[in-house]
Amino acid sequence: EVQLVESGGDLVQPGGSLRLSCAASGFAFSSVAMSWVRQAPGKGLEWVSTIDSGGRRTTYADSMKGRFTISRDNAKNTLYLQMNSLIPEDTAVYYCVYHTYRGQGTQVTVSS
């Protein structure tokens, strides 16, 4: 059974940082690309970033470039998203994604 469990979301002030984690199980994590998506209140899903299976190639949505960093630890079956210089528009539930699967999400709120 595929399981994706996100954590690390919190309330943070503008300009702050957070590191999200996603613990994966039930599939060959080290062999597949992984992604983060997010959903802001009242909006649809928005793609954030993708990393290849080996962690060598990463891509980002334009609004996240230079602020967010996706990474993975294949030995721990864990995906990460380092988020810096957070702005209120980053407020959303963040999900890690494998194929058609995503976890329950973790809430990130950016507010003063």
N, C-alpha and C positions, 0 to 999 in steps of 0.2 A: 504494500500500500504506500503510495506516494504521500509523504508528509513534508510540509514546509511551515516552519514556525519562526515568525519574525519577532524581533524584540529590539529594544533600544529607543523607542519613541518616547518623547517627553515634551514638556512645555519649556520653550527656550526663548530668550530675548532676541530681537533682531541683531544680526551680526554674530550670533553664537554658533556653536558647532554641536553636532550629534554624530554618533556612529551607530548605524543600524546593523543588525546581524540577522541572518536567516539560516537556521539549522535545517538541513535537508536529510531525508532518509527515504528508503524504498525504491531507489533507482540508482543508476550508475552516475553519480554526481560528477565525478572527475572526467567523464566522457562527453558532457553536454554543455552547451552554452546556457548561461543563466541571465536573467534580466530583473530589473526593478521597474515597477510601474507605480503610479500614485493616483489617488482620486481625491480631489478637493471637494469641499462641501457643495452639493448641488451640481456637480460637474461629472463628466464621464472619465473613464480611465485615460491616463496620460503616460506614455512611455517615458522613462527616465534614462535608463542606461542598460547596456548589454556587455557581457564579457564572454570571451570564448572559453572553451573547455580548459585550456592550459593557462589562462590568465594573461596571455600576451597581447591580445587585441581587445580594446575597449572602445565603445562608442557612447555618445551622450546626446541628449536633446540640447538644442542650442542654449536654452535658458539655464542649463546646469553646467555647461562647459566652464572649466576653471574654478568651479566651486565644489562640485561633487567628484568623488573618486570611488569607482567600483573596484572591488578586489575579491579574491577568494582564497580559501585554504582547503585544497583538495584532501589533505590528510585529515582534516576535521570535518569535511563535508559541510562547510560553512561559507556563505556568501556575505559580503559586507558592503555597506555604503557609507562612506565618510562624507558628511555634509558640512561645509564651512560657509561662512558669510551668509547665514540664513536670513531670508526675508519673509515678511508675512505671507507673500504669495506661495511660499513653500508649504504652507499649512495644508495637510492632507493625510489620508491614510496611505501608508506605503506598503506595497506588497512585493514579495519576490515571486518570480514566475519561472516555471519550467514547463515547456510545451504548453498544454492547456491548463496546467495546474497553478494555483496560487494559494498562499496561506491565508490566515485570518486577518493579517495586516497589523501594523503598528502605527499608532496615532502620533503625528508630529504637529505640534502647534507652535507657531512663531508669533509671539505677541509681547508687547511691553506691559 
